[in-house]
Amino acid sequence: MTLLFLRMHTAHWLEVVLLVTNATTKMIGNADHLSRQSENLNYRLARFQT
């Protein structure tokens, strides 16, 4: 009984960790993408101004 509970609890915990990791990775990926886009935009603006 206790072993089954622990096994279920561990599986749930791992699922949560995976979800959080996945979400964090997506957020970091989006931030990286956004910063690259803004760098590209700044580069274009600088070229346009000269």
DSSP file (Angstrom, degrees, kcal/mol; ACC not computed):
  #  RESIDUE AA STRUCTURE BP1 BP2  ACC     N-H-->O    O-->H-N    N-H-->O    O-->H-N    TCO  KAPPA ALPHA  PHI   PSI    X-CA   Y-CA   Z-CA
    1    1 A M     >        0   0    0      0, 0.0     4,-2.1     0, 0.0     5,-0.1   0.000 360.0 360.0 360.0 -52.6    0.0    0.0    0.0
    2    2 A T  H  >  +     0   0    0      2,-0.2     4,-2.8     1,-0.2     5,-0.2   0.891 360.0  52.9 -67.3 -39.1    2.7    2.5    1.0
    3    3 A L  H  > S+     0   0    0      2,-0.2     4,-2.5     1,-0.2    -1,-0.2   0.907 109.6  48.7 -62.5 -42.7    5.0    1.4   -1.8
    4    4 A L  H  > S+     0   0    0      2,-0.2     4,-2.5     1,-0.2    -1,-0.2   0.916 111.7  49.6 -62.9 -43.5    2.2    1.9   -4.4
    5    5 A F  H  X S+     0   0    0     -4,-2.1     4,-2.8     1,-0.2    -2,-0.2   0.922 111.8  48.2 -60.7 -45.1    1.5    5.3   -2.9
    6    6 A L  H  X S+     0   0    0     -4,-2.8     4,-2.8     2,-0.2    -2,-0.2   0.901 111.0  50.8 -63.0 -40.8    5.2    6.3   -3.0
    7    7 A R  H  X S+     0   0    0     -4,-2.5     4,-2.2     2,-0.2    -2,-0.2   0.920 113.1  44.9 -64.2 -43.5    5.5    5.0   -6.6
    8    8 A M  H  X S+     0   0    0     -4,-2.5     4,-2.4     2,-0.2    -2,-0.2   0.906 113.3  50.9 -64.4 -42.2    2.5    7.1   -7.7
    9    9 A H  H  X S+     0   0    0     -4,-2.8     4,-2.5    -5,-0.2    -2,-0.2   0.907 110.8  48.5 -62.7 -43.1    3.7   10.1   -5.8
   10   10 A T  H  X S+     0   0    0     -4,-2.8     4,-2.7     2,-0.2     5,-0.2   0.905 110.3  51.3 -64.4 -42.4    7.2    9.8   -7.4
   11   11 A A  H  X S+     0   0    0     -4,-2.2     4,-2.1     1,-0.2    -1,-0.2   0.918 112.0  47.1 -61.3 -43.0    5.6    9.5  -10.9
   12   12 A H  H  X S+     0   0    0     -4,-2.4     4,-2.3     2,-0.2    -2,-0.2   0.913 111.7  50.7 -63.7 -43.6    3.5   12.6  -10.2
   13   13 A W  H  X S+     0   0    0     -4,-2.5     4,-2.5     1,-0.2    -2,-0.2   0.908 110.2  49.4 -61.3 -43.7    6.5   14.5   -8.9
   14   14 A L  H  X S+     0   0    0     -4,-2.7     4,-2.7     1,-0.2    -1,-0.2   0.889 109.2  53.0 -63.3 -38.9    8.6   13.6  -12.0
   15   15 A E  H  X S+     0   0    0     -4,-2.1     4,-2.5    -5,-0.2    -2,-0.2   0.921 109.7  48.1 -61.9 -43.9    5.7   14.7  -14.2
   16   16 A V  H  X S+     0   0    0     -4,-2.3     4,-2.7     2,-0.2     5,-0.2   0.921 111.3  50.2 -62.1 -45.5    5.6   18.1  -12.5
   17   17 A V  H  X S+     0   0    0     -4,-2.5     4,-2.7     1,-0.2    -2,-0.2   0.921 111.5  48.7 -59.6 -44.3    9.4   18.5  -12.8
   18   18 A L  H  X S+     0   0    0     -4,-2.7     4,-2.7     2,-0.2    -1,-0.2   0.907 111.3  49.7 -63.0 -41.9    9.2   17.6  -16.5
   19   19 A L  H  X S+     0   0    0     -4,-2.5     4,-2.6     2,-0.2    -2,-0.2   0.931 113.0  46.1 -61.9 -46.0    6.4   20.1  -17.0
   20   20 A V  H  X S+     0   0    0     -4,-2.7     4,-2.7     2,-0.2    -2,-0.2   0.917 113.5  49.1 -63.3 -44.2    8.3   22.9  -15.2
   21   21 A T  H  X S+     0   0    0     -4,-2.7     4,-2.6    -5,-0.2    -2,-0.2   0.918 112.4  48.5 -61.0 -44.3   11.5   22.1  -17.1
   22   22 A N  H  X S+     0   0    0     -4,-2.7     4,-2.3     2,-0.2    -2,-0.2   0.923 112.7  47.4 -62.2 -45.7    9.7   22.1  -20.4
   23   23 A A  H  X S+     0   0    0     -4,-2.6     4,-2.5     2,-0.2    -2,-0.2   0.906 112.7  49.1 -62.7 -42.8    7.9   25.4  -19.6
   24   24 A T  H  X S+     0   0    0     -4,-2.7     4,-2.7     2,-0.2     5,-0.2   0.914 110.3  50.9 -63.6 -43.3   11.2   27.0  -18.5
   25   25 A T  H  X S+     0   0    0     -4,-2.6     4,-2.6     1,-0.2    -1,-0.2   0.906 110.9  49.0 -61.0 -42.0   13.0   25.8  -21.7
   26   26 A K  H  X S+     0   0    0     -4,-2.3     4,-2.7     2,-0.2    -2,-0.2   0.920 111.4  49.2 -63.5 -43.4   10.2   27.3  -23.8
   27   27 A M  H  X S+     0   0    0     -4,-2.5     4,-2.5     2,-0.2    -2,-0.2   0.917 113.1  46.4 -62.3 -43.9   10.4   30.6  -21.9
   28   28 A I  H  X S+     0   0    0     -4,-2.7     4,-2.5     2,-0.2    -1,-0.2   0.909 112.7  51.0 -64.6 -41.7   14.2   30.8  -22.3
   29   29 A G  H  X S+     0   0    0     -4,-2.6     4,-2.4    -5,-0.2    -2,-0.2   0.910 111.4  47.2 -61.0 -43.9   13.8   29.8  -26.0
   30   30 A N  H  X S+     0   0    0     -4,-2.7     4,-2.7     2,-0.2    -2,-0.2   0.907 112.1  49.7 -65.1 -42.5   11.3   32.6  -26.6
   31   31 A A  H  X S+     0   0    0     -4,-2.5     4,-2.5     2,-0.2    -2,-0.2   0.907 111.8  48.9 -63.0 -41.7   13.4   35.2  -24.7
   32   32 A D  H  X S+     0   0    0     -4,-2.5     4,-2.1     2,-0.2    -2,-0.2   0.913 111.9  49.1 -63.0 -43.6   16.4   34.2  -26.8
   33   33 A H  H  X S+     0   0    0     -4,-2.4     4,-2.2     1,-0.2    -2,-0.2   0.911 111.9  49.0 -61.9 -43.8   14.3   34.4  -30.0
   34   34 A L  H  X S+     0   0    0     -4,-2.7     4,-2.5     2,-0.2    -2,-0.2   0.901 110.2  49.9 -64.5 -42.2   13.0   37.9  -29.0
   35   35 A S  H  X S+     0   0    0     -4,-2.5     4,-2.1     1,-0.2    -1,-0.2   0.884 111.2  49.6 -66.5 -36.3   16.5   39.2  -28.2
   36   36 A R  H  X S+     0   0    0     -4,-2.1     4,-2.3     2,-0.2    -1,-0.2   0.895 110.4  51.1 -67.3 -38.5   17.8   38.0  -31.5
   37   37 A Q  H  X S+     0   0    0     -4,-2.2     4,-2.3     2,-0.2    -2,-0.2   0.917 110.8  47.5 -63.2 -43.2   14.8   39.7  -33.3
   38   38 A S  H  X S+     0   0    0     -4,-2.5     4,-2.7     2,-0.2    -1,-0.2   0.870 110.4  52.3 -68.5 -35.3   15.5   43.0  -31.5
   39   39 A E  H  X S+     0   0    0     -4,-2.1     4,-2.4     2,-0.2    -1,-0.2   0.930 110.6  48.7 -61.9 -44.2   19.2   42.8  -32.4
   40   40 A N  H  X S+     0   0    0     -4,-2.3     4,-2.2     1,-0.2    -2,-0.2   0.895 112.1  48.8 -60.9 -42.2   18.2   42.2  -36.0
   41   41 A L  H  X S+     0   0    0     -4,-2.3     4,-2.6     2,-0.2    -2,-0.2   0.909 110.9  49.5 -65.5 -43.5   15.9   45.2  -35.8
   42   42 A N  H  X S+     0   0    0     -4,-2.7     4,-2.6     1,-0.2    -2,-0.2   0.902 110.3  51.6 -61.7 -40.9   18.5   47.4  -34.3
   43   43 A Y  H  X S+     0   0    0     -4,-2.4     4,-2.1     2,-0.2    -2,-0.2   0.917 111.0  47.4 -61.5 -44.7   21.0   46.4  -37.0
   44   44 A R  H  X S+     0   0    0     -4,-2.2     4,-2.3     2,-0.2    -2,-0.2   0.905 112.1  49.8 -63.8 -42.3   18.4   47.2  -39.7
   45   45 A L  H  X S+     0   0    0     -4,-2.6     4,-2.1     1,-0.2    -2,-0.2   0.910 110.3  50.4 -63.3 -42.4   17.7   50.6  -38.1
   46   46 A A  H  X S+     0   0    0     -4,-2.6     4,-1.3     1,-0.2    -1,-0.2   0.899 112.1  47.2 -63.3 -40.8   21.4   51.4  -37.8
   47   47 A R  H  < S+     0   0    0     -4,-2.1    -1,-0.2     1,-0.2    -2,-0.2   0.875 111.4  51.9 -67.4 -36.9   21.9   50.5  -41.5
   48   48 A F  H  < S+     0   0    0     -4,-2.3    -2,-0.2     1,-0.2    -1,-0.2   0.855 107.9  51.9 -67.7 -35.6   18.9   52.6  -42.5
   49   49 A Q  H  <        0   0    0     -4,-2.1    -1,-0.2     1,-0.2    -2,-0.2   0.803 360.0 360.0 -74.3 -30.4   20.1   55.7  -40.7
   50   50 A T     <        0   0    0     -4,-1.3    -1,-0.2    -5,-0.2    -2,-0.2   0.479 360.0 360.0 -80.4 360.0   23.6   55.8  -42.2
